[in-house]
Amino acid sequence: MLSWIGWIATACFGLSYFFKKPSTLRLIQAGAALLWIIYGALIHAMPVVAANVIVALAAVYSIFTGKKEEAKAA
């Protein structure tokens, strides 16, 4: 059952590249990273957790900074 969380996270991350809007891509990547964090915690793999905390934070940060830049351009 635990491996399904990892497979779903993998699928979400891969599918994120099919979205054209950058904020949507990043939002899906942040969600996939959260799934990876859960998976890593459940299997006690702290490198997986740490790497995906960084990915999730970077994705969320870039969503907000991207929206600010879009607002400036408009």
C-alpha atoms as a printed R data frame, in Angstrom:
   type eleno elety resid chain resno      x      y       z
1  ATOM     1    CA   MET     A     1  0.000  0.000   0.000
2  ATOM     2    CA   LEU     A     2  2.808  2.427   0.796
3  ATOM     3    CA   SER     A     3  4.356  2.051  -2.621
4  ATOM     4    CA   TRP     A     4  1.137  3.397  -4.184
5  ATOM     5    CA   ILE     A     5  1.763  6.770  -2.560
6  ATOM     6    CA   GLY     A     6  5.149  6.895  -4.273
7  ATOM     7    CA   TRP     A     7  3.676  5.831  -7.611
8  ATOM     8    CA   ILE     A     8  0.916  8.438  -7.403
9  ATOM     9    CA   ALA     A     9  3.486 11.105  -6.515
10 ATOM    10    CA   THR     A    10  5.586 10.036  -9.496
11 ATOM    11    CA   ALA     A    11  2.580 10.196 -11.830
12 ATOM    12    CA   CYS     A    12  1.533 13.631 -10.539
13 ATOM    13    CA   PHE     A    13  5.021 15.015 -10.960
14 ATOM    14    CA   GLY     A    14  5.303 13.645 -14.486
15 ATOM    15    CA   LEU     A    15  1.857 14.869 -15.482
16 ATOM    16    CA   SER     A    16  2.627 18.369 -14.234
17 ATOM    17    CA   TYR     A    17  4.770 18.950 -17.324
18 ATOM    18    CA   PHE     A    18  1.717 18.675 -19.564
19 ATOM    19    CA   PHE     A    19  0.212 21.868 -18.155
20 ATOM    20    CA   LYS     A    20  1.036 25.029 -20.075
21 ATOM    21    CA   LYS     A    21  0.347 27.581 -17.354
22 ATOM    22    CA   PRO     A    22  3.468 27.829 -15.161
23 ATOM    23    CA   SER     A    23  1.523 28.370 -11.930
24 ATOM    24    CA   THR     A    24 -0.523 25.203 -12.564
25 ATOM    25    CA   LEU     A    25  2.620 23.198 -13.267
26 ATOM    26    CA   ARG     A    26  4.194 24.421 -10.041
27 ATOM    27    CA   LEU     A    27  1.054 23.807  -8.000
28 ATOM    28    CA   ILE     A    28  0.872 20.210  -9.172
29 ATOM    29    CA   GLN     A    29  4.589 19.782  -8.522
30 ATOM    30    CA   ALA     A    30  4.106 21.122  -4.988
31 ATOM    31    CA   GLY     A    31  1.276 18.625  -4.454
32 ATOM    32    CA   ALA     A    32  3.409 15.782  -5.771
33 ATOM    33    CA   ALA     A    33  6.231 16.851  -3.465
34 ATOM    34    CA   LEU     A    34  3.813 16.731  -0.523
35 ATOM    35    CA   LEU     A    35  2.917 13.167  -1.477
36 ATOM    36    CA   TRP     A    36  6.627 12.343  -1.617
37 ATOM    37    CA   ILE     A    37  7.078 13.897   1.838
38 ATOM    38    CA   ILE     A    38  4.315 11.679   3.221
39 ATOM    39    CA   TYR     A    39  5.785  8.639   1.496
40 ATOM    40    CA   GLY     A    40  9.290  9.421   2.741
41 ATOM    41    CA   ALA     A    41  8.056  9.898   6.305
42 ATOM    42    CA   LEU     A    42  6.126  6.620   6.240
43 ATOM    43    CA   ILE     A    43  9.150  4.654   5.047
44 ATOM    44    CA   HIS     A    44 11.511  6.616   7.328
45 ATOM    45    CA   ALA     A    45 13.575  7.987   4.425
46 ATOM    46    CA   MET     A    46 14.660 11.409   5.602
47 ATOM    47    CA   PRO     A    47 16.589 12.248   2.389
48 ATOM    48    CA   VAL     A    48 13.327 11.831   0.441
49 ATOM    49    CA   VAL     A    49 11.527 14.066   2.931
50 ATOM    50    CA   ALA     A    50 14.247 16.729   2.924
51 ATOM    51    CA   ALA     A    51 14.587 16.847  -0.858
52 ATOM    52    CA   ASN     A    52 10.850 17.201  -1.351
53 ATOM    53    CA   VAL     A    53 10.443 19.841   1.345
54 ATOM    54    CA   ILE     A    54 12.902 21.885  -0.722
55 ATOM    55    CA   VAL     A    55 11.008 21.141  -3.954
56 ATOM    56    CA   ALA     A    56  7.622 21.987  -2.396
57 ATOM    57    CA   LEU     A    57  8.886 25.250  -0.915
58 ATOM    58    CA   ALA     A    58 10.541 26.258  -4.193
59 ATOM    59    CA   ALA     A    59  7.363 25.466  -6.142
60 ATOM    60    CA   VAL     A    60  5.131 27.443  -3.788
61 ATOM    61    CA   TYR     A    61  7.590 30.347  -3.671
62 ATOM    62    CA   SER     A    62  7.789 30.471  -7.461
63 ATOM    63    CA   ILE     A    63  3.992 30.451  -7.725
64 ATOM    64    CA   PHE     A    64  3.781 33.614  -5.639
65 ATOM    65    CA   THR     A    65  6.720 35.386  -7.238
66 ATOM    66    CA   GLY     A    66  5.417 34.487 -10.688
67 ATOM    67    CA   LYS     A    67  2.022 35.996  -9.892
68 ATOM    68    CA   LYS     A    68  3.682 39.209  -8.718
69 ATOM    69    CA   GLU     A    69  5.614 39.436 -11.982
70 ATOM    70    CA   GLU     A    70  2.448 38.751 -14.005
71 ATOM    71    CA   ALA     A    71  0.687 41.563 -12.158
72 ATOM    72    CA   LYS     A    72  3.555 43.975 -12.915
73 ATOM    73    CA   ALA     A    73  3.459 43.082 -16.612
74 ATOM    74    CA   ALA     A    74 -0.303 43.660 -16.856
